[in-house]
Amino acid sequence: MKFTDGYWLVREGMESLHPADVRDLEEADGSLVAYASTKVVRHRGDTLNLPALTVRVSSPAPGVARVRVEHHAGGLEPGPRFEMAGTAHVPEVVIDADRGVLRTGDLEVSVRRGSPWLMEFRSDGRLLTHSGAKAIGAVSDDQGNHWVHERLGLSVGEHVYGLGERFGPLVKNGQTVEIWNADGGTSSEQAYKNVPFYLSDRGYGVLVDHAGPVSFEVGSETVSSVQFSVPGQVIEYLVIDGPTPADVLRRYAALTGRPAAVPAWSFGLWLSTSFTTDYDEPTVMSFIEGMAQRDIPLSVFHFDCFWMREFHWTDLQWDPSVFPDPEGMLARLHDRGLRVSVWINPYIAQRSALFTEGKEKGYLVRRADGSVWQWDSWQAGMALVDFTNPDASAWFTEKLRGVLRQGVDTFKTDFGERIPTDVVWHDGSDPERMHNYYSFLYNQAVHELLVDERGEGDAVLFARSATVGGQQFPVHWGGDCDSTFESMAESLRGGLSLALSGFGYWSHDIGGFEGTPDPELFKRWLAFGLLSSHSRLHGSTSYRVPWAFDEEAVEVARRFTTLKMTLMPYLARVAQEATDGVPMMRPMLLEFPTDRTAATVETQYLLGDSLLVAPVFSADGDVDVYVPEGTWTSLLDGSRVVGPRWVRQRHPADSLPLLVRPGAVVPIGAVDDRPEYDWPDGVLLHVAEPADGSRTVVRVPRGPGMPGEDVTFVVTRSGSTIRASSDSPMRWSLRVLLDGRTLNAESRGGLAEVRVEEQAARS
């Protein structure tokens, strides 16, 4: 929200108060507190009729500073509030004649005494950002509305990212961003997952601790700052130190909740009935049999909305006209080694039996007059489960438990954005603040049910809506996209933006949701989707089985699905890193924070730390890929490309730039038809361009349910000898790509090695 008319003036009808003169500084309960008048005080009489602002700086954890700005502090502060981890951390506070300083970890926050207002944030002595004159504002208008804003300075060349899953440019500089969950598709400024957290490539992040609407002006009002504002008379935000962007995300996750581990089977291919298509058990079985006949590994089958009867969503009852024996069908799917997902949402249609029950028990959201809130958008007479009521949450999840015990394994938790503000919540929450936060309560309730039924590590959702903390309940997917190359690209931007907002896993509808993709688009999207953290074939009005497009689509689906299965030893380790806050799909800046070109790249990503993926966004196969410094090799054909530079390549439908980082060791599994196996057994260590004198430690997790510890390999190069060793008795092998040669060796006694000259002479 903009408050100024150009740089000098305030917008008509508005009045703004700014800290102008810090009259006093004090230490209070481990906090640094600044008392600032809104005009310079020259004598005692100036203190009369003079508004003042209080700025309190504290620290909930090392390297994290919390800033609270108050105009009038006596107002009510209704919930909800974001859940954050607290510690017994006590920062150092030092006050002298010139300034007050709070130190927490390497982060130092200083407030200057006197005039003009200046608050600086430094890490290990380096300036990160600052709040200067007129940066803080308590604004009111002639209608009696109030806001508080802060503006934190941007340095020359600094880039801002995050703010949730946003489908516009990855770099947010120059954008106005409104934090308000909406079902707006992937082609607008609206977002399903709004997170009032931004990440700077200078190595810090900022989280605005306000569950309701937050307005960001990212270099779009004052071009040299990020402004954020909230309604009311108080604003709180946290500055999170790095020093690298990845370090910021780790600290953010420790503060707001780490992404849960997901089961290995979830990394396999998911196939959906699609949305409005006709389907029954014979249709479903024909799809599954068709995948098996074509040797395309399938891990999960998903039933979308019409597993339930029309006008009954959500009643959690199988439509008997198309699924007369759901328990038997689910058993037959399990016999094929498949997991099963079904679609749900938190809305209760008036025709659902749950509507009457929920109404009578007071489990549905109500208006101020006590009536149940309803409308006809999405489902006729739709009501909403009140998850602020523990009894309502238990009631709804108990209904879901019955579905799980029929044989369903997981839920696609769709929607959660269409949340009204003209209602009264059971716990008295502020409706404006509950609008976004509802997504947290909804997905938390379902995820906790799955943990209770399936256990830690075997619970996974397919969720659409989220806010701060929602990363704890994976996986999230990108919502409704069109079947176009442009929408494929905007989906990727959304996923990368979400990754820089603290979310560890992400998926999207392969081929696009709306419409039917042409075969070339579908094949390009297949490669992209199967090199994402999670992979799902899903559409709206048409099926997404590969043979519905052409035979080459079948080959592409087979190639990249089996490739992903062989990458499980690598992906399993990357997934463990995601639980610490570093996403599986990484924007280039996370791995190359000092590369100025990488800072703005939004058409490619790193899958983990070692594999660069550049999806092809054209039917002719032309793709521009930015290659960072060093010699990178294709995992698909071994070809080499040297960076740093942009490279244009042309790829057939069954290929794309999939480049191995120089010096990386990628463990490749021996099984290609399923994600669940003992990953170290028979593993191939794929070593790319190791530098002389290098030593790389590679850890390969054991497969699900397998006894024993992770297996560790050490790969070294000394001159012409590349050696790998492990104390594991398992069989494994070594493959080295070096200077255009491919060198191979089998392990013997826990050791494998190749010599460059010998293999070159043999070839």
C-alpha positions in Angstrom: 0.0 0.0 0.0 1.4 3.4 -0.9 1.1 6.3 1.5 3.1 9.0 -0.3 2.6 11.3 -3.3 6.0 11.2 -4.8 9.0 11.4 -2.4 8.0 14.6 -0.6 4.3 14.5 0.0 1.8 12.4 1.9 -1.2 11.3 0.0 -4.3 13.4 0.3 -6.4 12.6 3.3 -3.6 10.9 5.2 -1.3 12.0 8.1 1.9 10.3 8.9 4.0 10.3 12.1 7.7 9.4 12.0 10.3 8.9 14.8 12.4 12.1 14.6 14.2 12.4 17.9 15.3 9.4 20.1 14.8 11.0 23.5 15.8 7.9 25.6 17.2 4.4 25.3 17.0 1.7 27.9 17.5 -2.0 28.5 14.4 -3.8 29.6 14.2 -7.6 30.1 16.9 -8.2 27.5 15.5 -5.8 25.0 16.7 -2.5 23.6 13.9 0.1 23.9 14.0 3.4 22.0 11.5 6.2 22.9 11.2 8.6 20.0 9.3 11.8 19.7 7.8 12.6 16.3 9.3 16.0 16.2 12.7 17.3 17.3 12.4 18.5 20.9 14.3 21.8 21.4 12.9 22.7 24.9 10.6 21.1 27.5 7.5 22.8 26.1 7.9 20.9 22.8 7.0 17.7 24.6 3.4 18.8 25.1 0.8 17.5 22.6 3.6 15.6 20.8 3.0 12.0 19.7 5.7 9.5 20.3 6.6 6.1 19.0 8.2 3.2 20.9 10.6 0.9 19.2 11.5 -2.3 21.0 14.3 -4.6 19.7 14.6 -8.1 21.2 16.0 -11.5 20.1 14.1 -14.8 20.1 17.2 -16.8 18.9 20.8 -16.2 18.0 21.1 -14.3 14.8 17.5 -13.1 14.9 16.2 -9.7 15.9 12.6 -8.9 16.6 11.5 -5.3 16.2 8.2 -4.0 17.6 7.0 -0.5 16.7 4.1 1.0 18.7 2.1 4.1 18.4 -0.8 3.5 20.8 0.0 0.3 22.6 -3.3 -0.1 24.5 -5.3 -1.7 21.7 -6.4 -5.3 21.6 -4.3 -7.8 19.7 -6.5 -10.6 18.6 -5.2 -13.8 17.3 -4.2 -15.8 15.5 -0.4 -15.4 15.8 2.1 -17.4 13.9 3.6 -20.2 15.9 7.3 -19.6 16.5 9.9 -21.5 18.4 11.1 -19.7 21.5 14.5 -20.0 23.3 16.1 -18.9 26.5 18.4 -16.8 24.4 19.4 -13.5 26.1 21.2 -11.0 23.8 23.8 -8.5 24.8 22.5 -4.9 25.2 24.9 -2.0 25.5 23.9 1.6 25.7 26.2 4.6 25.7 25.9 8.3 25.1 25.6 8.0 21.4 23.6 4.8 20.7 22.1 1.6 21.9 23.2 -1.8 20.6 21.7 -5.3 20.8 23.9 -8.2 19.7 22.6 -11.6 19.0 25.0 -14.1 17.3 26.8 -12.2 14.5 23.8 -9.8 14.1 24.0 -6.3 15.6 21.2 -3.8 15.8 22.0 -0.3 16.7 19.8 2.7 17.3 21.2 6.2 17.3 20.3 8.6 20.1 18.9 12.0 19.1 18.0 13.1 15.5 17.6 12.0 12.8 16.2 8.5 13.3 18.6 5.7 12.3 18.5 2.0 13.1 21.1 -0.3 11.5 21.3 -4.0 11.1 24.9 -5.4 10.7 26.3 -8.9 10.5 29.9 -9.4 11.5 30.3 -5.6 11.0 28.8 -5.6 7.5 25.7 -3.4 6.9 22.7 -5.5 5.9 19.9 -3.0 5.9 18.7 0.1 7.8 15.7 2.1 8.9 16.3 5.7 8.3 14.4 9.0 8.4 10.7 8.6 7.7 11.1 4.8 7.3 8.8 4.1 10.2 5.4 5.7 9.9 2.2 5.6 11.9 -0.4 6.6 9.3 -4.0 7.6 9.8 -6.6 8.8 7.2 -9.6 11.1 7.5 -11.9 8.0 7.7 -10.3 6.9 11.0 -8.2 4.0 9.6 -4.7 3.4 10.9 -1.6 1.7 9.6 2.0 1.3 10.6 4.8 0.9 8.1 8.5 0.2 8.0 11.0 0.8 5.2 14.2 -1.1 5.2 16.9 0.1 2.8 18.1 -1.7 -0.3 21.7 -1.6 -1.3 22.9 -1.0 -4.9 22.4 -4.3 -6.8 20.4 -6.0 -4.0 17.7 -8.5 -5.0 14.6 -9.5 -3.0 12.8 -12.8 -3.3 10.1 -14.9 -1.6 6.8 -13.6 -0.3 5.1 -16.9 -1.0 4.3 -18.8 -4.2 4.2 -15.9 -6.7 4.0 -16.5 -10.4 5.4 -13.2 -11.6 9.2 -12.4 -11.8 11.3 -14.3 -9.3 13.1 -11.1 -8.3 10.5 -9.0 -6.5 12.1 -5.6 -6.9 9.7 -3.1 -8.4 6.6 -5.1 -7.4 3.7 -4.4 -5.1 2.7 -7.6 -3.2 -0.4 -8.0 -1.2 -0.3 -10.9 1.3 -3.8 -12.3 1.0 -4.6 -15.9 0.0 -6.8 -16.2 -3.1 -7.8 -18.8 -5.7 -6.4 -16.8 -8.6 -4.7 -19.4 -10.8 -1.1 -19.1 -11.8 -1.5 -16.2 -14.3 -2.3 -13.3 -12.0 -0.7 -11.4 -9.1 -2.8 -13.4 -6.6 -1.4 -16.4 -4.8 -2.6 -19.5 -3.0 0.4 -19.4 -0.6 1.1 -16.0 0.8 4.1 -15.7 3.2 5.1 -12.3 4.6 8.7 -13.2 4.5 11.3 -12.0 2.0 14.9 -13.1 1.4 17.7 -10.8 0.3 20.7 -11.9 -1.6 22.8 -9.8 0.8 22.3 -12.7 3.3 19.3 -11.7 5.5 15.6 -12.2 5.6 12.7 -10.3 7.0 9.5 -11.8 8.4 6.5 -9.6 9.2 4.8 -11.2 12.2 1.2 -10.4 11.2 -1.2 -13.2 10.2 -3.5 -10.8 8.4 -3.1 -8.7 5.4 0.4 -7.3 4.9 1.2 -4.9 2.0 4.7 -4.9 0.5 6.2 -2.2 -1.7 9.4 -3.7 -2.9 11.3 -0.7 -4.3 8.0 0.3 -5.8 7.1 3.3 -3.6 10.5 4.4 -2.3 12.8 2.8 -4.9 15.7 2.3 -2.5 13.8 0.4 0.2 11.3 -2.4 0.9 8.2 -1.0 2.6 5.8 -3.2 4.5 2.7 -2.1 6.3 -0.1 -3.6 8.4 -3.4 -2.1 9.6 -3.5 -0.9 13.2 -1.2 0.9 15.5 1.6 -1.8 16.0 3.9 -3.6 13.6 6.3 -6.4 14.5 9.0 -7.9 12.2 12.0 -10.1 12.5 15.4 -9.7 10.7 17.1 -13.0 10.2 20.8 -13.2 9.7 22.6 -15.6 7.3 25.4 -15.1 6.3 24.2 -16.9 3.1 20.7 -17.1 1.8 20.6 -20.8 2.6 21.6 -20.0 6.2 18.7 -17.6 6.4 16.3 -20.3 5.3 17.7 -22.7 7.9 17.2 -20.1 10.7 13.7 -19.3 9.3 12.8 -23.0 9.4 14.1 -23.3 13.0 11.9 -20.4 14.0 8.7 -21.1 12.1 8.8 -24.9 11.8 10.9 -27.3 9.7 9.4 -29.2 6.8 8.4 -32.7 7.8 10.1 -35.7 6.3 8.0 -37.3 3.6 7.8 -41.0 2.7 10.0 -42.4 0.0 7.0 -43.6 -2.0 5.8 -40.0 -2.5 8.8 -39.4 -4.8 7.4 -41.8 -7.3 5.0 -40.8 -10.1 1.4 -39.9 -9.1 -1.4 -40.4 -11.7 -4.8 -38.7 -11.3 -8.3 -39.3 -12.7 -8.2 -35.6 -13.5 -11.0 -33.3 -12.4 -14.2 -33.4 -14.5 -13.4 -36.4 -16.6 -15.6 -39.5 -16.4 -14.2 -42.3 -14.4 -15.0 -45.5 -12.5 -13.1 -48.5 -11.4 -12.7 -50.0 -14.9 -11.3 -46.7 -16.1 -8.9 -46.4 -13.2 -7.7 -50.0 -13.7 -7.3 -49.4 -17.4 -4.9 -46.5 -16.6 -2.9 -48.5 -14.1 -2.7 -51.5 -16.5 -1.7 -49.2 -19.3 1.2 -47.8 -17.3 2.3 -51.3 -16.3 2.1 -52.6 -19.9 4.3 -49.7 -21.1 6.8 -50.1 -18.2 6.1 -46.7 -16.7 6.6 -47.1 -12.9 3.6 -45.7 -11.0 3.6 -45.2 -7.2 0.4 -43.3 -6.4 -3.1 -43.2 -7.9 -5.2 -40.1 -7.0 -9.0 -39.9 -7.1 -10.1 -36.3 -7.6 -13.3 -34.6 -6.6 -15.9 -36.9 -8.2 -14.9 -39.9 -6.0 -17.7 -38.3 -4.0 -21.2 -37.6 -5.3 -22.0 -34.3 -7.0 -23.4 -31.6 -4.7 -22.2 -33.6 -1.7 -18.6 -32.2 -1.3 -17.4 -32.8 1.3 -19.2 -35.8 2.7 -16.3 -38.3 2.4 -18.6 -41.0 1.0 -17.7 -42.9 -2.3 -20.1 -42.4 -5.1 -21.8 -45.8 -5.1 -22.9 -45.4 -8.8 -19.3 -45.6 -10.0 -17.4 -47.1 -7.0 -19.8 -49.8 -5.5 -17.0 -51.6 -3.7 -14.5 -49.0 -2.5 -12.8 -51.2 0.1 -12.3 -54.0 -2.5 -11.0 -51.6 -5.1 -8.5 -50.0 -2.7 -7.3 -53.5 -1.7 -6.8 -54.3 -5.4 -4.8 -51.1 -5.9 -2.6 -52.0 -2.9 -2.1 -55.4 -4.3 -0.5 -53.7 -7.2 1.9 -51.9 -4.9 0.2 -48.6 -5.2 -0.6 -45.9 -2.7 -3.9 -44.1 -2.9 -4.7 -40.4 -2.6 -8.2 -38.8 -2.5 -9.3 -35.2 -2.9 -10.8 -33.3 0.0 -11.5 -29.7 1.0 -12.7 -28.0 4.2 -16.0 -26.9 2.7 -19.3 -28.7 3.5 -22.0 -28.5 0.9 -25.6 -28.2 2.1 -26.6 -31.5 0.7 -23.8 -33.3 2.6 -24.9 -35.2 5.7 -22.0 -33.5 7.4 -23.7 -30.1 7.0 -26.6 -31.0 9.3 -24.4 -32.7 11.8 -21.9 -29.8 11.8 -24.6 -27.2 12.1 -26.3 -28.9 15.0 -23.0 -29.3 16.9 -21.7 -25.8 16.2 -18.8 -27.0 14.1 -19.4 -24.7 11.1 -18.3 -21.1 10.9 -21.0 -18.7 11.8 -22.0 -15.1 11.2 -22.5 -12.6 14.0 -26.2 -13.4 14.3 -25.4 -17.1 15.0 -26.4 -18.4 11.6 -24.1 -20.7 9.6 -22.1 -18.8 7.0 -23.0 -20.1 3.5 -22.7 -19.2 -0.1 -23.1 -21.0 -3.5 -19.6 -20.4 -4.9 -17.9 -23.8 -5.6 -20.6 -25.9 -3.9 -24.3 -25.2 -3.4 -25.0 -23.9 0.1 -21.3 -24.3 1.0 -20.3 -23.9 4.7 -16.9 -24.0 6.3 -15.4 -26.2 9.1 -14.3 -24.0 12.0 -10.8 -25.4 12.8 -10.4 -22.9 15.7 -12.8 -25.2 17.6 -10.9 -28.2 18.8 -14.1 -30.3 18.8 -14.8 -29.4 15.2 -11.3 -30.2 14.1 -11.5 -33.6 15.9 -14.9 -34.2 14.4 -13.7 -33.6 10.8 -10.5 -35.5 11.2 -12.4 -38.5 12.7 -14.5 -38.6 9.5 -11.2 -38.6 7.5 -9.9 -41.4 9.7 -12.7 -43.6 8.5 -11.5 -43.0 4.9 -8.0 -43.9 5.8 -9.2 -47.1 7.4 -10.9 -48.0 4.2 -7.5 -48.1 2.6 -6.7 -44.6 1.5 -3.1 -43.5 2.2 -3.2 -39.7 1.9 -5.2 -36.7 1.0 -5.0 -33.9 -1.5 -6.0 -31.0 0.7 -7.4 -28.6 -1.9 -8.6 -25.1 -1.4 -8.5 -23.3 2.0 -8.2 -19.8 0.4 -11.9 -18.8 0.1 -12.2 -17.8 3.7 -14.8 -15.1 4.6 -14.1 -12.1 6.8 -17.8 -11.4 7.8 -17.9 -14.2 10.3 -17.3 -15.0 14.0 -14.7 -17.7 14.8 -15.1 -20.1 17.8 -12.0 -18.9 19.5 -12.6 -15.2 18.9 -9.9 -14.8 16.2 -9.9 -11.7 14.1 -11.5 -12.6 10.8 -9.0 -10.6 8.8 -6.1 -12.4 10.4 -7.8 -15.8 10.1 -8.3 -15.5 6.3 -4.7 -16.5 5.6 -4.1 -18.5 8.8 -7.0 -20.8 8.1 -4.8 -22.7 5.6 -2.4 -23.5 8.4 -5.0 -24.9 10.7 -6.7 -26.9 7.9 -3.5 -28.6 6.7 -2.1 -29.0 10.3 -5.3 -30.9 11.3 -5.1 -33.3 8.3 -1.3 -33.8 8.6 -1.5 -34.6 12.3 -4.2 -37.2 11.6 -1.9 -38.8 9.0 1.0 -38.8 11.5 -1.3 -40.4 14.1 -2.5 -43.1 11.7 0.7 -43.7 9.6 3.5 -42.5 11.8 6.2 -39.8 11.5 7.9 -39.9 8.1 5.0 -41.7 6.4 2.6 -38.7 6.4 2.3 -36.6 3.3 -0.3 -34.2 1.9 -0.8 -32.7 -1.6 -1.8 -29.2 -0.4 -2.6 -26.0 -2.3 -3.0 -23.2 0.3 -0.4 -22.1 2.9 1.0 -19.3 5.0 3.9 -19.0 7.5 4.5 -22.4 9.1 2.6 -24.3 6.4 5.9 -25.7 5.2 5.7 -28.2 8.1 2.9 -30.0 6.3 4.2 -31.0 2.8 3.8 -31.5 -0.1 2.5 -28.3 -1.8 1.6 -28.0 -5.5 1.3 -25.0 -7.7 -2.4 -24.8 -8.3 -4.4 -24.3 -11.5 -2.2 -23.6 -14.5 -3.0 -23.4 -18.2 -1.7 -25.9 -20.8 0.8 -23.6 -22.4 4.6 -23.1 -22.3 4.1 -19.7 -20.7 2.1 -21.3 -17.9 4.8 -23.9 -17.5 7.3 -21.2 -17.0 5.1 -19.3 -14.6 4.6 -22.4 -12.6 8.3 -22.8 -12.2 8.6 -19.2 -11.0 6.0 -19.9 -8.4 7.8 -23.0 -7.2 11.1 -21.2 -7.0 9.5 -18.3 -5.2 7.9 -20.7 -2.7 11.3 -22.4 -2.2 12.7 -19.0 -1.1 9.8 -18.7 1.3 10.9 -21.7 3.4 9.1 -24.6 1.7 11.2 -27.7 1.1 9.1 -29.6 -1.5 6.9 -28.6 -4.4 5.0 -30.1 -7.3 2.7 -29.0 -10.2 0.3 -30.4 -12.7 2.3 -32.0 -15.5 0.9 -30.8 -18.8 -1.1 -28.0 -17.2 -4.5 -28.2 -15.5 -6.7 -26.1 -17.8 -7.2 -27.3 -21.3 -5.4 -30.2 -23.0 -1.7 -29.8 -23.9 -0.5 -30.5 -27.3 2.0 -33.5 -27.4 5.1 -31.3 -27.6 4.2 -29.3 -24.5 3.2 -32.4 -22.6 6.5 -34.1 -23.4 8.5 -31.1 -22.3 6.5 -30.7 -19.1 7.0 -34.5 -18.4 10.8 -34.0 -18.2 10.3 -30.9 -16.0 7.8 -32.6 -13.7 9.8 -35.7 -13.2 12.8 -33.7 -12.2 10.8 -31.8 -9.6 10.7 -32.9 -6.0 7.3 -34.5 -6.5 5.6 -35.5 -9.8 1.9 -35.7 -10.6 0.0 -36.2 -13.9 -3.3 -34.2 -13.5 -5.6 -32.2 -15.6 -9.1 -30.7 -15.6 -11.2 -31.8 -18.5 -8.9 -34.4 -20.1 -6.8 -37.4 -19.0 -3.1 -37.2 -18.6 -2.0 -40.7 -19.4 1.0 -40.5 -21.8 -0.5 -42.7 -24.6 -3.3 -40.2 -25.0 -0.8 -37.9 -26.6 1.6 -40.0 -28.8 4.0 -42.9 -28.5 6.9 -40.7 -28.0 5.2 -39.3 -24.9 5.2 -42.8 -23.5 8.9 -43.1 -24.1 9.6 -39.7 -22.5 7.4 -40.7 -19.5 9.3 -44.0 -19.1 12.7 -42.5 -19.5 12.3 -39.7 -16.9 10.3 -41.8 -14.4 12.9 -44.5 -14.4 15.6 -41.9 -14.2 14.0 -40.4 -11.1 13.8 -43.8 -9.5 17.5 -44.3 -10.0 18.2 -40.9 -8.5 16.6 -41.9 -5.2 20.0 -42.4 -3.4 20.7 -38.8 -4.2 17.2 -37.4 -3.7 16.8 -39.1 -0.3 19.8 -37.2 1.0 18.6 -34.0 -0.6 15.2 -34.5 1.1 16.8 -34.8 4.4 18.4 -31.4 3.8 14.9 -30.1 3.1 13.8 -30.8 6.6 16.5 -28.3 7.8 15.0 -25.6 5.6 17.0 -25.8 2.3 14.6 -26.8 -0.4 15.0 -29.7 -2.8 14.4 -27.4 -5.8 16.9 -24.6 -5.4 16.9 -21.3 -7.2 20.4 -20.7 -8.6 21.2 -18.0 -6.0 21.0 -20.5 -3.2 24.0 -22.5 -4.5 25.8 -19.5 -6.2 25.1 -16.5 -3.9 28.1 -14.5 -5.2 27.3 -15.1 -8.9 25.5 -11.9 -10.1 24.0 -13.6 -13.1 22.6 -16.5 -11.1 20.8 -13.9 -8.9 18.2 -13.2 -11.6 17.9 -16.6 -13.4 14.3 -17.9 -13.1 14.1 -20.5 -15.9 16.2 -23.2 -14.3 17.1 -24.5 -10.9 19.3 -26.9 -9.0 17.7 -30.2 -7.9 19.7 -30.6 -4.7 23.2 -29.2 -4.7 24.6 -31.1 -7.7 22.1 -31.3 -10.6 21.2 -28.3 -12.7 17.9 -28.7 -14.5 16.8 -26.3 -17.3 13.3 -27.2 -18.5 12.7 -26.7 -22.2 10.0 -24.0 -22.8 9.6 -24.4 -26.6 8.2 -27.0 -29.0 11.4 -26.9 -31.2 13.6 -27.8 -28.3 15.6 -24.6 -28.1 16.7 -23.7 -24.6 19.0 -21.1 -23.0 20.8 -22.3 -20.0 23.1 -20.4 -17.7 26.1 -22.4 -16.8 28.1 -21.2 -13.7 31.8 -21.4 -13.5 33.6 -24.7 -14.2 33.1 -27.7 -16.5 29.6 -29.2 -16.3 28.7 -32.6 -17.7 25.3 -33.9 -18.9 24.0 -36.7 -16.8 22.1 -37.9 -19.9 24.8 -38.1 -22.5 28.1 -37.1 -20.8 28.6 -34.0 -23.0 30.5 -31.1 -21.5 29.9 -27.3 -21.3 32.2 -24.8 -19.6 31.0 -21.8 -17.7 30.4 -19.1 -16.6 28.2 -18.2 -19.7 24.8 -18.6 -21.3 24.6 -21.4 -23.7 21.8 -22.1 -26.3 21.1 -25.8 -26.9 18.5 -27.8 -28.9 17.2 -30.9 -27.3 14.9 -33.7 -28.6 11.7 -34.4 -26.6 13.4 -37.0 -24.5 16.2 -34.7 -23.3 16.9 -31.4 -21.6 19.9 -29.8 -20.0 20.6 -31.9 -16.9 24.0 -30.9 -15.8 26.2 -32.3 -13.1 28.1 -29.8 -11.0 31.9 -29.8 -11.4 33.4 -32.1 -8.7 30.0 -33.5 -7.6 29.5 -37.1 -6.8 25.9 -38.2 -7.6 24.9 -41.7 -6.3 22.7 -43.5 -8.8 20.7 -46.4 -7.7 20.5 -49.9 -9.1 16.6 -50.0 -9.2 14.6 -48.1 -11.7 11.0 -49.3 -11.2 10.2 -48.0 -7.8 11.4 -45.4 -5.2 11.5 -47.8 -2.3 14.6 -50.0 -2.2 17.9 -50.2 -0.3 19.5 -47.2 -1.9 23.2 -48.0 -1.2 23.0 -51.6 -2.5 24.5 -51.7 -6.0 24.9 -47.9 -6.1 26.9 -46.3 -8.8 29.0 -43.3 -7.8 28.9 -40.9 -10.7 31.8 -38.5 -10.4 32.0 -35.5 -12.6 35.3 -33.6 -13.3 37.0 -34.1 -9.9 39.7 -31.6 -9.2 43.2 -32.8 -8.3 43.5 -32.9 -4.6 39.8 -33.0 -4.0 38.1 -35.1 -1.3 34.3 -35.5 -1.3 32.3 -37.3 1.3 29.0 -38.8 0.1 26.3 -40.1 2.4 23.7 -42.4 1.0 20.7 -43.1 3.3 19.4 -46.6 3.8 16.2 -47.4 2.0 12.8 -47.3 3.9 12.6 -50.0 6.5 16.2 -51.2 5.9 18.3 -51.9 9.0 21.6 -50.2 9.6 23.2 -46.8 9.3 23.6 -44.6 6.2 26.5 -45.6 4.0 29.3 -43.2 3.6 31.7 -43.0 0.6 34.8 -41.0 0.3 36.0 -40.0 -3.2 39.4 -38.5 -3.7 41.6 -37.5 -6.6 45.4 -37.5 -6.4 47.0 -36.8 -9.7 45.8 -39.4 -12.2 44.2 -41.6 -9.6 40.5 -41.3 -8.6 39.7 -43.5 -5.6 36.4 -44.3 -3.8 36.2 -46.1 -0.5 33.5 -47.3 1.9 33.3 -49.6 4.9 30.1 -51.1 3.6 30.2 -54.7 2.5 27.6 -53.9 -0.2 28.5 -54.1 -3.9 28.9 -50.7 -5.6 30.7 -49.2 -8.5 32.5 -46.0 -9.6 32.1 -44.0 -12.8 34.3 -41.0 -13.5 33.7 -38.4 -16.2 37.0 -36.5 -16.7 38.2 -34.5 -19.7 35.8 -36.1 -22.0 36.6 -39.6 -20.9 34.4 -42.1 -19.0 36.3 -44.3 -16.5 34.7 -47.2 -14.7 35.6 -49.5 -11.8 33.8 -52.1 -9.6 34.4 -52.1 -5.9 36.5 -54.7 -4.3 36.9 -54.9 -0.5 35.3 -51.5 -0.1 37.6 -49.8 -2.6 37.4 -48.8 -6.3 39.8 -46.7 -8.3 40.6 -45.6 -11.8 43.7 -44.2 -13.3 43.4 -41.7 -16.1 46.4 -42.8 -18.2 45.6 -46.5 -18.1 42.0 -46.1 -19.1 43.0 -43.6 -21.8 45.6 -46.0 -23.2 43.0 -48.9 -23.3 40.5 -46.7 -25.1 
